[in-house]
Amino acid sequence: MVGVPGEVFVTVAGINLVYQFWVHTKHIGHLGILEKIFITPMNHGVHHAKNAEYIDKNYGGVFIIWDRMFGTYISERSDIKPIYGTVKPLNSWNPIWANFQVFYQMVQDTIHTKRVRDKIKIWYGSTSWRPDDVIDNKLNPNQATVSLTKKYNPPLTNEQKIFGVFQIFSIVILAATVILTVSSQTYQETSIFGLIFVLTVILISSILQNKENSFNIQLFVSSGLILLIFSGSAVSSSLLASQVIMVHALINVLYIGIGIPIQRYSLKESVN
C-alpha cells in the first residue's frame, strides 16, 4: 500500500468486492474464453474447495491471469467434485474463533514440533503444510474422506431455532442502525456499540452451538444492556441505535424469561 493514494485503494477494493458477489454461485456454468481472463463461478469455486488437489489455487479476485502467470491456476476437474470448507473443520459458529483458530493451531504446532526448522517454516510455508510430527498418522483414507464431507451441524431445540432466526435478522438491523447514525455518535458510543455488536454475535453463536447455560448468559447480558442504556452513563439513551439495542435486549429477556418456559410447559402438558 506504500505510495498508493487512498482513493485508488478504496476504489479498487470496492470494485473487487462488488465483482466477488456473482462468482459465488453454482447456477452459472462455463463461460468459454472468459474463463481464461476473468474469475468466474467455475474457476473461483475451486478456490473454496478443501480437496487436496485444489488447495492453494485460484487466488484471483477479478482476473484469473495472475494465477496463470504465477502457477497457482487449476481448472475444475470433471472427476473431482469440489467439497467446500476448510481442511480442518472449524466446528464452531463463533466468528472470533473462525478468524483466529488458524493462528492458535500454528502456535500449537510451533510448540509441539521438535525440529527448529519446522518451527520456523510453520509461519512462512504453504498454508496446507504441517510438520509430520504433529499430524495424526493413524488417520486412514476412509476416515479422511468422512471428515472431508462431514458438516458441523449441532442438534438444536425449537427454542434455539426460533431465537436464532430472530437474532440473525435483528443483528442486521442493529448493525445498519449503528452505521447509518454514526454521525450523531461520539467515538466512545460508536466503540461501545461495536463491542455490543461483537458480544451479541458471540452469544448467538454460543446458543446455536448448544453450549451449556448459553440462554442464561444471554439473559444476564441482555438485562445488563437494558440497565446500561437506561442509565445513560455510557451511551446516550436518546440515540436511535441505543433504542434499537434496548428493544432487542428487552425482547431477548421476555423470550428467554417468559416465552421459553411457556413453550416448555405447554410441551410437557401435551405429553402428559
C-alpha positions in Angstrom: 0.0 0.0 0.0 3.0 2.3 0.3 2.7 5.0 -2.3 -0.8 4.1 -3.4 -3.3 7.0 -3.0 -6.1 6.2 -0.5 -8.9 6.9 -3.1 -7.3 4.5 -5.5 -7.0 1.8 -2.9 -10.6 2.2 -1.8 -11.9 2.3 -5.4 -10.1 -0.9 -6.4 -11.1 -2.7 -3.2 -14.7 -1.7 -3.8 -14.7 -2.9 -7.4 -13.1 -6.2 -6.3 -15.7 -6.6 -3.5 -18.7 -6.0 -5.8 -17.2 -8.3 -8.5 -16.9 -11.1 -6.0 -20.7 -11.2 -5.4 -21.6 -13.0 -8.6 -18.8 -15.6 -8.7 -20.1 -17.4 -5.5 -22.8 -19.5 -7.2 -23.3 -22.9 -8.8 -26.1 -21.7 -11.1 -23.6 -20.4 -13.8 -21.6 -22.9 -15.8 -18.5 -22.5 -18.0 -18.2 -19.1 -19.8 -15.8 -20.1 -22.5 -12.9 -17.7 -23.3 -13.9 -15.5 -20.3 -12.5 -18.3 -18.1 -9.0 -17.6 -19.3 -9.1 -13.9 -18.3 -11.6 -13.3 -15.5 -12.6 -15.0 -12.3 -15.8 -16.9 -12.9 -18.0 -19.1 -10.8 -16.4 -22.2 -12.2 -12.8 -21.3 -11.5 -13.4 -19.5 -8.3 -15.3 -22.4 -6.8 -12.0 -24.3 -6.8 -10.5 -21.7 -4.5 -13.0 -22.6 -1.8 -12.6 -26.3 -2.1 -10.8 -28.4 0.5 -9.9 -31.3 -1.7 -6.1 -31.9 -1.7 -6.0 -31.3 -5.5 -7.5 -27.8 -5.1 -5.7 -26.4 -2.1 -3.9 -23.0 -2.6 -5.3 -22.5 -6.1 -7.1 -19.7 -8.0 -6.4 -16.7 -5.7 -7.6 -14.0 -8.1 -10.4 -11.6 -7.1 -11.2 -10.3 -10.6 -8.6 -11.6 -13.1 -7.5 -15.2 -13.3 -4.5 -14.2 -15.5 -2.3 -13.7 -12.3 -2.9 -17.3 -11.2 -2.0 -18.5 -14.7 1.2 -16.4 -14.6 2.3 -17.5 -11.1 1.4 -21.2 -11.4 -1.5 -21.2 -8.9 -4.2 -21.8 -11.5 -6.1 -25.1 -11.8 -9.4 -25.8 -13.7 -12.1 -27.8 -12.0 -11.7 -31.5 -12.8 -14.7 -33.4 -14.0 -13.6 -36.4 -11.9 -13.2 -34.5 -8.7 -16.2 -32.5 -7.4 -15.1 -29.6 -5.1 -16.0 -30.1 -1.5 -16.2 -26.6 0.1 -14.9 -25.7 3.5 -11.7 -25.7 5.5 -9.4 -28.7 5.6 -9.6 -28.8 9.3 -13.3 -28.5 10.3 -13.9 -25.3 12.3 -16.7 -27.0 14.3 -17.9 -23.6 15.6 -20.2 -20.7 14.7 -18.1 -18.2 16.7 -16.8 -15.6 14.2 -14.0 -14.6 16.5 -12.7 -18.1 16.8 -13.2 -18.5 13.0 -10.7 -15.7 12.4 -8.1 -16.7 15.0 -8.2 -20.5 15.2 -5.7 -20.9 12.4 -3.2 -18.8 14.4 -3.9 -20.9 17.5 -3.2 -24.0 15.5 0.1 -22.5 14.2 1.2 -21.6 17.8 0.3 -25.2 19.0 2.3 -26.7 16.1 5.2 -24.4 16.8 5.2 -25.6 20.4 4.9 -29.3 19.8 7.0 -29.9 16.7 10.6 -30.9 17.6 12.7 -29.6 14.7 13.7 -25.9 14.8 13.5 -25.6 11.1 9.8 -26.8 11.2 9.0 -24.3 14.0 10.1 -21.5 11.6 8.6 -23.0 8.4 5.1 -23.1 10.0 5.0 -19.3 9.7 6.0 -18.9 6.1 5.4 -22.3 4.4 2.4 -23.4 2.4 -1.0 -22.9 4.2 -1.7 -26.6 3.8 1.7 -27.8 5.2 2.2 -29.1 8.8 5.2 -30.8 10.3 5.0 -34.6 10.2 5.4 -35.0 13.9 2.2 -33.1 14.7 0.0 -34.8 12.2 -2.1 -37.8 13.3 -0.5 -40.5 11.2 -3.1 -43.1 12.4 -5.8 -41.5 10.2 -6.7 -43.9 7.5 -8.0 -42.8 4.0 -11.6 -43.8 4.8 -11.6 -41.6 7.9 -10.1 -38.8 5.9 -12.9 -39.0 3.4 -15.6 -38.9 6.1 -14.0 -35.9 7.8 -13.8 -34.1 4.5 -17.5 -34.4 3.8 -19.0 -34.3 7.3 -20.6 -30.9 8.1 -20.8 -29.2 11.5 -24.5 -29.4 12.5 -25.1 -29.5 16.2 -28.7 -30.5 17.2 -31.0 -27.6 18.2 -34.2 -27.4 20.0 -37.2 -25.4 18.6 -36.5 -22.6 21.1 -32.9 -22.3 19.8 -34.1 -22.3 16.2 -36.7 -19.6 16.8 -34.3 -17.5 18.8 -31.6 -17.9 16.2 -33.7 -16.8 13.3 -34.8 -13.7 15.2 -31.2 -12.9 16.1 -30.0 -13.2 12.5 -32.5 -10.6 11.3 -32.1 -8.3 14.4 -28.3 -8.2 14.2 -28.6 -6.9 10.6 -31.0 -4.1 11.8 -28.7 -3.3 14.7 -25.6 -3.0 12.5 -27.4 -0.9 9.9 -28.8 1.4 12.6 -25.3 2.0 14.1 -23.7 2.7 10.7 -26.5 5.0 9.4 -26.5 7.1 12.6 -22.7 7.1 13.2 -22.5 10.9 12.6 -24.6 11.5 15.7 -22.5 9.3 17.9 -19.3 10.1 19.9 -16.3 7.9 19.3 -16.9 6.3 22.7 -20.5 5.5 21.8 -19.6 4.0 18.5 -16.9 1.9 20.2 -19.4 0.6 22.7 -21.9 -0.2 20.0 -19.2 -2.1 18.2 -18.4 -4.1 21.3 -22.1 -4.8 21.9 -22.4 -6.0 18.3 -19.5 -8.4 18.6 -20.7 -9.7 22.0 -24.2 -10.2 20.5 -22.8 -12.3 17.7 -20.7 -14.4 20.0 -23.7 -15.1 22.3 -25.8 -16.1 19.3 -23.1 -18.5 18.1 -23.0 -20.0 21.6 -26.7 -20.6 21.6 -26.6 -22.1 18.1 -23.7 -24.4 19.2 -25.9 -25.7 22.0 -23.5 -24.5 24.7 -24.4 -25.1 28.3 -26.0 -22.2 30.0 -25.9 -20.1 26.8 -29.5 -18.9 27.3 -28.8 -17.9 30.9 -25.8 -15.9 29.8 -27.8 -14.2 27.1 -30.5 -13.3 29.7 -27.9 -11.9 32.0 -26.2 -9.8 29.3 -29.5 -8.5 27.8 -30.6 -7.4 31.3 -27.3 -5.7 31.7 -27.6 -3.9 28.4 -31.0 -2.6 29.3 -29.7 -1.1 32.6 -26.6 0.3 30.8 -28.6 2.1 28.2 -31.4 3.2 30.5 -28.9 4.8 32.9 -27.4 6.8 30.1 -23.9 6.6 31.7 -22.0 5.1 28.8 -24.2 5.9 25.8 -27.0 8.4 25.3 -30.4 6.7 25.6 -31.8 9.2 23.1 -29.8 7.7 20.2 -31.7 5.6 17.7 -29.0 2.9 18.0 -29.4 2.8 21.8 -33.2 2.4 21.5 -32.8 -0.4 19.0 -30.4 -2.2 21.2 -32.7 -1.7 24.2 -35.7 -3.1 22.3 -33.6 -6.0 21.1 -32.4 -6.8 24.6 -36.0 -6.5 26.1 -37.3 -8.9 23.5 -34.5 -11.3 24.4 -35.4 -11.0 28.1 -39.1 -11.6 27.5 -38.5 -14.6 25.2 -35.9 -16.3 27.4 -37.6 -15.4 30.7 -41.2 -16.0 29.8 -41.5 -17.4 26.2 -39.3 -20.4 26.6 -40.7 -21.5 30.0 -44.3 -21.3 28.5 -43.2 -23.3 25.5 -41.7 -26.0 27.7 -44.7 -26.1 30.0 -47.0 -26.4 27.0 -44.9 -29.3 25.6 -44.9 -31.0 29.0 -48.7 -30.7 29.3 -49.2 -32.1 25.8 -47.0 -35.1 26.5 -48.8 -35.8 29.8 
